[in-house]
Amino acid sequence: MEKTKLHFDFAPVTAKEWKQKIQVDLKGADYTETLVWESPEGIKVKPFYHHEDTGHESFSAAKCPQPWYLGELINADDAGTANSKALDILKKGTETLIFKVSSEAVSPGILLAGIDLERVKVHFFFGFLSRAYLDTVAKVAPENPAGIYFHSDIIGNLARTGNWFKDQQQDHESWDEILQQFSGKQSFHTYSVDMALYQNAGANNVQQLAYGLAHISEYFNHNEGKNLGQAVFRVAVGSDYFFEIAKLRALRLLYATLAKEFGFKPECHILAVPTRRNKTLYDYNTNMLRTTTECMSAVLGNADTVVNLPYDSLYHEPNEFGDRIARNQLLLLKEESHLDKVSNPAEGSYYIETITRQLAEKALQLFKQIEAGGGFLAQLKNHNIQKKIRENAKKEQLAFERGEKILVGTNKYENPEDKMKHNLEIDPFRNPRPRKTWIEPILEKRLAAGSEKKRLEDE
């Protein structure tokens, strides 16, 4: 019996032929005006993409992590309470712990008691800079832990608060001591770059990438080419689904390019969190939809660790229900949607490959401008970075107020019966108290904050 052909050979179709077909179907309407739109970064997005658009080889899957880890944030104000929570959530599916330690009074011995550090990776964010505290953590840890990440980011602290921990010289000296102490310990990672600040303050994707690259370049140059170990980036993921996937992929591409210039390994660790900028107080359940797509972007963009944001974090103290929902969102993506089974799943998508390259090229161009202007720290000191972020944030705010940038339940499909005044456990606006600063700090601000204040006053 003759075998039936299941596949047929078709002549390849060029991008030009596809465009001609679309123009015929438009019946005289202008192709560019009708179907091409421009992103906030100045990237023109077309209605279709072809292999001809990629202009480069596909981003290698070998450079991407697999699997990704489900992380959860714990405010470690009290060591015993934080430890109890850590042990509990590890039984419920959390794979990586992220401790936010505000004071040196928090005992590492109590905080990490009973945690299998040979299996569980742990991240630390500090409200202080202390080599002695890090030494204490290291003494508690086993000889070969799964991974301990000290997010020591003195420039990030300066950008966020407007001040050094102590002063510029002492901060760099303490930072140098930390690097020197842990540089030979393979499982300890001692520094990071907080790119999430720039996104939450209103920077566009190109700015976030360029500022993150210039930020870490300051550390590379300060250490005069000495290997600092694996770089760690904390990145906030927004709601522009495909662009956020491309942003994380572009970050790996850009970091690998920069690391190569300094003779470092091209791999970096990306810890991704949903943005706070688009989260809302009213119709708060919509936040679950936003964080779901943002976490999906993080996973498909090849983040190493994904940490979700509870839907009620704007107005509730940390609570078991909100944390459980946030954790289960990630568990569903991993265990039910099987988003941990394929490395670099976006590879081969002409659209994502193209915008990855375009974001990287635009960010590299901006990075070079920052370097030519004296570097990231110099640009922070003269307030140029702050100015550029403010300008873009203002554009976003105007788009929100005009209804061009939609947040469902807030500036579209608003429910006038929705009341929140009596549900507030914490201040959803949390503006920092005015104080004297060395430079102008970069301040995070939600798009809906202004309109929400007015709604609360009118309840």
C-alpha positions as CSV (number, residue, x, y, z in Angstrom):
1,M,0.0,0.0,0.0
2,E,1.4,3.4,-1.0
3,K,2.2,5.6,2.0
4,T,0.1,8.7,2.2
5,K,2.1,12.0,2.5
6,L,1.1,13.8,5.7
7,H,3.2,16.8,4.9
8,F,3.4,18.8,1.7
9,D,6.0,21.1,0.4
10,F,4.9,24.7,0.1
11,A,6.8,27.5,-1.5
12,P,8.2,29.9,1.1
13,V,6.4,33.2,1.4
14,T,8.4,36.4,1.9
15,A,7.6,39.2,4.3
16,K,7.0,41.4,1.2
17,E,4.4,39.0,-0.2
18,W,2.6,38.8,3.2
19,K,2.4,42.6,3.4
20,Q,1.1,42.9,-0.2
21,K,-1.7,40.4,0.7
22,I,-2.6,42.4,3.8
23,Q,-2.7,45.7,1.7
24,V,-5.1,44.1,-0.7
25,D,-7.4,43.0,2.1
26,L,-7.3,46.5,3.6
27,K,-9.1,47.8,0.4
28,G,-7.3,51.1,0.2
29,A,-6.8,51.8,4.0
30,D,-3.3,52.9,4.9
31,Y,-1.3,49.9,6.2
32,T,0.9,51.9,8.6
33,E,-1.9,54.0,10.1
34,T,-4.3,51.1,10.4
35,L,-2.2,48.3,11.7
36,V,1.2,49.6,13.0
37,W,1.4,51.1,16.5
38,E,4.2,52.6,18.5
39,S,5.2,51.5,21.9
40,P,6.3,53.9,24.7
41,E,9.9,53.0,23.9
42,G,9.5,54.2,20.3
43,I,9.3,50.7,18.8
44,K,6.9,50.3,15.9
45,V,4.9,47.1,16.3
46,K,3.7,45.5,13.1
47,P,0.7,43.2,12.5
48,F,2.9,40.3,11.6
49,Y,6.5,39.2,11.9
50,H,8.6,37.1,9.6
51,H,12.0,35.3,9.9
52,E,13.4,38.3,7.9
53,D,12.6,40.6,10.9
54,T,14.7,38.8,13.5
55,G,18.0,40.0,11.9
56,H,20.0,37.7,14.2
57,E,20.3,34.1,15.4
58,S,17.7,33.0,17.9
59,F,18.7,33.6,21.6
60,S,20.4,30.4,22.7
61,A,18.3,28.3,25.2
62,A,21.6,27.1,26.7
63,K,22.0,30.6,28.3
64,C,18.6,30.4,30.0
65,P,17.8,28.9,33.3
66,Q,15.7,25.8,33.9
67,P,13.8,25.3,36.1
68,W,12.6,28.5,37.6
69,Y,12.0,28.7,41.4
70,L,8.9,29.9,43.2
71,G,10.0,32.5,45.8
72,E,8.1,34.1,48.6
73,L,8.9,37.3,50.5
74,I,9.0,37.3,54.3
75,N,9.3,40.5,56.4
76,A,11.8,39.4,59.0
77,D,11.2,42.0,61.7
78,D,11.1,39.3,64.3
79,A,13.4,36.3,63.7
80,G,11.2,33.7,65.4
81,T,8.0,34.7,63.6
82,A,9.7,34.9,60.3
83,N,11.3,31.5,60.8
84,S,7.9,29.9,61.7
85,K,6.4,31.3,58.5
86,A,9.4,30.1,56.4
87,L,9.1,26.6,57.7
88,D,5.3,26.6,57.1
89,I,5.4,27.9,53.5
90,L,8.2,25.5,52.5
91,K,5.7,22.7,53.2
92,K,3.1,24.5,51.0
93,G,5.1,24.7,47.8
94,T,7.5,27.7,48.2
95,E,11.0,26.8,46.9
96,T,13.0,29.9,47.6
97,L,12.9,32.2,50.6
98,I,13.3,36.0,50.4
99,F,13.9,37.6,53.7
100,K,13.6,41.4,54.1
101,V,15.7,42.1,57.2
102,S,15.3,45.6,58.6
103,S,17.6,45.4,61.6
104,E,20.9,43.8,62.7
105,A,19.0,42.7,65.9
106,V,17.3,39.9,63.8
107,S,19.2,36.8,64.7
108,P,20.4,34.7,61.7
109,G,20.6,31.6,63.9
110,I,16.9,31.9,64.9
111,L,15.8,33.1,61.5
112,L,17.3,30.1,59.6
113,A,16.8,27.4,62.2
114,G,15.4,24.1,60.8
115,I,15.7,25.3,57.2
116,D,17.5,22.9,54.9
117,L,19.9,25.3,53.3
118,E,21.5,22.6,51.2
119,R,18.3,22.4,49.3
120,V,16.6,25.7,49.8
121,K,18.0,28.9,48.3
122,V,17.7,32.0,50.4
123,H,17.8,35.7,49.4
124,F,18.4,38.5,51.9
125,F,17.4,42.2,51.4
126,F,18.8,44.4,54.1
127,G,17.9,47.8,55.5
128,F,21.5,48.2,56.5
129,L,25.1,47.5,55.4
130,S,27.1,45.2,57.6
131,R,29.8,42.7,56.9
132,A,29.6,41.4,60.4
133,Y,25.9,40.4,59.9
134,L,26.7,38.6,56.7
135,D,29.5,36.7,58.5
136,T,27.0,35.6,61.1
137,V,24.7,34.3,58.3
138,A,27.6,32.4,56.8
139,K,28.5,30.8,60.1
140,V,24.9,29.4,60.4
141,A,24.9,28.1,56.8
142,P,26.4,24.7,55.8
143,E,29.6,24.5,53.9
144,N,27.9,24.1,50.5
145,P,24.5,25.8,50.7
146,A,22.1,25.6,47.7
147,G,22.5,29.4,47.3
148,I,22.6,32.4,49.6
149,Y,22.1,35.7,48.0
150,F,23.0,38.9,49.8
151,H,21.4,41.8,47.9
152,S,24.1,44.4,48.9
153,D,23.3,47.3,46.6
154,I,24.8,50.6,47.9
155,I,23.9,52.5,44.7
156,G,20.4,51.1,44.7
157,N,20.0,52.3,48.3
158,L,21.3,55.8,47.3
159,A,18.8,55.9,44.4
160,R,15.9,54.9,46.5
161,T,16.6,56.9,49.7
162,G,18.7,59.8,48.4
163,N,21.4,58.9,50.9
164,W,24.2,56.5,51.4
165,F,24.0,54.1,54.3
166,K,26.8,56.2,55.9
167,D,28.7,58.1,53.3
168,Q,30.1,57.3,49.9
169,Q,33.6,56.3,51.0
170,Q,32.5,54.2,54.0
171,D,29.8,52.4,51.9
172,H,32.3,51.5,49.2
173,E,34.8,50.3,51.8
174,S,32.2,48.1,53.5
175,W,31.0,46.8,50.2
176,D,34.6,46.0,49.2
177,E,35.1,44.1,52.4
178,I,31.9,42.0,51.8
179,L,33.1,41.1,48.3
180,Q,36.5,40.2,49.5
181,Q,35.2,38.0,52.3
182,F,32.8,36.0,50.1
183,S,34.5,36.1,46.7
184,G,35.9,32.6,47.1
185,K,32.7,31.1,48.3
186,Q,30.9,29.7,45.3
187,S,27.4,29.4,46.7
188,F,27.4,32.9,48.2
189,H,26.3,35.8,46.0
190,T,27.1,39.2,47.5
191,Y,25.7,42.0,45.4
192,S,22.7,42.9,43.3
193,V,21.1,45.6,41.2
194,D,17.6,46.8,42.0
195,M,16.0,47.5,38.6
196,A,12.5,47.2,40.1
197,L,12.9,50.7,41.5
198,Y,13.1,52.3,38.1
199,Q,10.0,50.5,36.7
200,N,7.9,51.3,39.8
201,A,8.9,54.9,39.5
202,G,7.8,55.1,35.9
203,A,10.8,54.3,33.7
204,N,10.0,52.7,30.3
205,N,11.6,49.3,29.4
206,V,14.5,50.8,27.5
207,Q,15.3,53.1,30.5
208,Q,15.1,50.2,32.9
209,L,17.5,48.1,30.9
210,A,20.0,50.9,30.3
211,Y,19.9,52.1,33.9
212,G,20.3,48.5,35.2
213,L,23.3,48.0,32.9
214,A,24.9,51.4,33.8
215,H,24.2,50.6,37.5
216,I,26.1,47.3,37.4
217,S,28.8,48.9,35.3
218,E,29.5,51.2,38.2
219,Y,30.3,48.2,40.3
220,F,32.5,46.6,37.6
221,N,34.5,49.8,37.2
222,H,34.9,50.4,40.9
223,N,36.5,47.0,41.3
224,E,38.7,47.6,38.3
225,G,37.8,44.4,36.5
226,K,38.0,42.1,39.5
227,N,35.5,39.3,39.3
228,L,32.6,40.0,41.6
229,G,30.9,36.7,41.2
230,Q,27.4,36.1,39.7
231,A,25.4,39.3,39.1
232,V,21.8,39.4,40.5
233,F,19.1,41.6,39.1
234,R,15.8,42.4,40.9
235,V,13.3,43.3,38.1
236,A,9.7,44.5,38.2
237,V,7.5,43.0,35.5
238,G,4.6,45.1,34.1
239,S,1.5,44.3,32.2
240,D,2.7,44.7,28.6
241,Y,2.9,40.9,28.3
242,F,5.1,40.4,25.2
243,F,7.3,43.4,25.9
244,E,8.0,42.2,29.4
245,I,9.0,38.8,28.1
246,A,11.4,40.5,25.7
247,K,12.7,42.9,28.4
248,L,14.0,40.0,30.6
249,R,15.5,38.3,27.5
250,A,17.1,41.5,26.5
251,L,18.6,41.9,30.0
252,R,20.4,38.6,29.7
253,L,21.6,39.6,26.3
254,L,22.9,43.0,27.4
255,Y,24.5,41.6,30.6
256,A,26.3,38.9,28.7
257,T,27.7,41.6,26.3
258,L,28.9,43.8,29.2
259,A,30.3,40.8,31.2
260,K,32.3,39.7,28.1
261,E,34.0,43.1,28.0
262,F,35.2,42.7,31.5
263,G,36.1,39.0,31.1
264,F,33.3,37.8,33.4
265,K,31.0,34.8,32.9
266,P,27.9,35.8,30.9
267,E,25.3,34.2,33.2
268,C,23.3,36.3,35.7
269,H,20.4,35.6,38.1
270,I,17.1,37.4,37.6
271,L,14.7,37.7,40.5
272,A,11.4,38.9,39.0
273,V,8.4,40.5,40.9
274,P,5.2,42.0,39.6
275,T,5.2,45.8,39.4
276,R,3.3,47.8,42.0
277,R,2.8,50.7,39.6
278,N,-0.5,49.4,38.1
279,K,-1.9,47.8,41.2
280,T,-5.2,49.3,42.6
281,L,-7.0,49.8,45.8
282,Y,-10.4,49.6,44.3
283,D,-11.6,46.5,42.5
284,Y,-8.6,44.9,44.1
285,N,-9.4,41.4,42.8
286,T,-8.3,42.6,39.4
287,N,-4.8,42.7,40.9
288,M,-4.8,38.9,40.7
289,L,-5.3,39.0,37.0
290,R,-2.5,41.5,36.6
291,T,-0.1,39.5,38.7
292,T,-0.9,36.3,36.8
293,T,0.0,37.7,33.4
294,E,3.1,39.5,34.9
295,C,4.3,36.2,36.5
296,M,3.7,34.5,33.2
297,S,5.9,37.1,31.5
298,A,8.6,36.5,34.1
299,V,8.5,32.8,33.5
300,L,8.5,33.0,29.7
301,G,11.2,35.7,29.9
302,N,13.4,33.2,31.7
303,A,13.6,34.6,35.2
304,D,15.4,32.4,37.6
305,T,13.2,33.2,40.6
306,V,9.7,34.5,40.5
307,V,8.1,36.1,43.6
308,N,4.4,37.0,43.4
309,L,2.7,40.1,45.0
310,P,-0.4,39.4,47.1
311,Y,-3.5,41.0,45.6
312,D,-4.3,42.8,48.9
313,S,-0.8,44.0,49.7
314,L,-1.7,47.7,49.2
315,Y,-4.1,47.9,52.1
316,H,-3.7,44.7,54.2
317,E,-0.9,43.7,56.5
318,P,0.7,40.4,55.3
319,N,-1.8,37.7,55.9
320,E,-2.2,34.0,55.4
321,F,-5.0,34.2,52.8
322,G,-3.3,36.8,50.6
323,D,0.0,34.9,50.7
324,R,-1.7,31.6,49.9
325,I,-3.5,33.0,46.8
326,A,-0.2,34.6,45.6
327,R,1.7,31.3,46.1
328,N,-1.1,29.3,44.4
329,Q,-1.0,31.5,41.4
330,L,2.6,30.4,40.8
331,L,1.9,26.8,41.7
332,L,-0.8,26.7,39.1
333,L,1.6,28.1,36.5
334,K,4.2,25.6,37.4
335,E,2.3,22.4,38.3
336,E,-0.9,22.8,36.2
337,S,0.2,24.8,33.3
338,H,3.6,23.1,33.2
339,L,5.5,26.3,32.6
340,D,8.6,24.7,34.1
341,K,9.0,22.0,31.5
342,V,10.6,23.9,28.6
343,S,13.7,26.1,28.7
344,N,13.5,29.4,26.7
345,P,9.9,28.8,25.5
346,A,9.9,32.2,23.7
347,E,12.7,31.1,21.4
348,G,11.7,31.1,17.7
349,S,8.8,33.6,18.1
350,Y,9.7,36.2,15.4
351,Y,7.8,38.9,17.3
352,I,9.4,38.4,20.6
353,E,12.9,37.8,19.1
354,T,12.5,41.1,17.1
355,I,11.4,43.2,20.1
356,T,14.1,41.6,22.3
357,R,16.7,42.8,19.8
358,Q,15.1,46.2,19.4
359,L,14.9,46.8,23.2
360,A,18.5,45.6,23.6
361,E,19.8,47.9,20.8
362,K,17.9,51.0,22.2
363,A,19.0,50.2,25.7
364,L,22.7,49.8,24.6
365,Q,22.5,53.1,22.9
366,L,21.2,54.9,26.0
367,F,23.8,53.0,28.2
368,K,26.6,54.4,26.0
369,Q,25.1,57.9,26.4
370,I,25.1,57.5,30.2
371,E,28.7,56.2,30.2
372,A,29.8,59.2,28.0
373,G,28.1,61.5,30.5
374,G,30.3,60.2,33.3
375,G,28.5,57.0,34.3
376,F,25.4,56.2,36.3
377,L,26.5,57.6,39.6
378,A,27.4,60.9,38.0
379,Q,24.0,61.0,36.3
380,L,22.3,60.3,39.6
381,K,24.2,63.1,41.3
382,N,23.3,65.7,38.7
383,H,19.6,64.4,38.8
384,N,19.5,63.5,35.1
385,I,18.3,59.9,35.8
386,Q,15.6,61.2,38.1
387,K,14.5,63.8,35.5
388,K,14.2,61.3,32.7
389,I,12.2,58.9,34.8
390,R,9.9,61.7,35.9
391,E,9.3,62.7,32.3
392,N,8.3,59.2,31.3
393,A,6.2,58.8,34.4
394,K,4.3,62.0,33.6
395,K,3.5,60.7,30.1
396,E,2.2,57.5,31.6
397,Q,0.1,59.4,34.1
398,L,-1.4,61.6,31.5
399,A,-2.3,58.5,29.4
400,F,-4.0,57.0,32.5
401,E,-5.9,60.2,33.3
402,R,-7.1,60.4,29.6
403,G,-8.2,56.8,29.7
404,E,-5.7,55.7,27.1
405,K,-3.9,53.5,29.6
406,I,-6.7,51.5,31.2
407,L,-6.8,50.0,34.7
408,V,-10.1,48.1,34.9
409,G,-12.2,49.1,37.9
410,T,-10.3,52.4,38.3
411,N,-10.5,54.5,35.2
412,K,-12.6,52.0,33.2
413,Y,-15.7,50.1,34.4
414,E,-15.5,51.7,37.8
415,N,-17.9,50.4,40.4
416,P,-19.3,53.4,42.3
417,E,-20.5,51.1,45.1
418,D,-17.0,49.9,45.8
419,K,-16.0,51.2,49.3
420,M,-12.5,50.8,50.8
421,K,-12.1,53.4,53.6
422,H,-12.9,50.9,56.4
423,N,-10.8,48.1,54.9
424,L,-7.4,49.9,55.2
425,E,-5.0,48.2,57.6
426,I,-2.0,50.1,56.2
427,D,-1.6,53.3,54.3
428,P,-1.9,52.5,50.6
429,F,0.0,55.6,49.7
430,R,2.9,55.5,52.2
431,N,4.6,58.7,51.2
432,P,8.1,59.0,52.7
433,R,8.6,61.7,55.3
434,P,10.5,64.8,54.0
435,R,14.1,64.7,55.1
436,K,17.5,66.1,54.0
437,T,19.0,63.9,51.3
438,W,22.4,63.9,49.4
439,I,20.6,63.5,46.1
440,E,17.0,63.6,44.9
441,P,15.6,60.1,45.6
442,I,13.8,58.1,42.9
443,L,10.3,57.6,44.3
444,E,7.9,54.9,43.4
445,K,4.4,55.9,42.6
446,R,1.3,54.0,41.5
447,L,-0.8,55.4,38.6
448,A,-4.0,55.2,40.5
449,A,-2.8,56.8,43.7
450,G,-4.1,60.3,43.0
451,S,-7.6,59.2,41.9
452,E,-7.8,56.7,44.8
453,K,-7.1,59.5,47.3
454,K,-10.0,61.5,46.0
455,R,-12.4,58.5,46.0
456,L,-11.5,57.7,49.6
457,E,-12.2,61.4,50.6
458,D,-15.5,61.2,48.8
459,E,-16.7,58.0,50.5
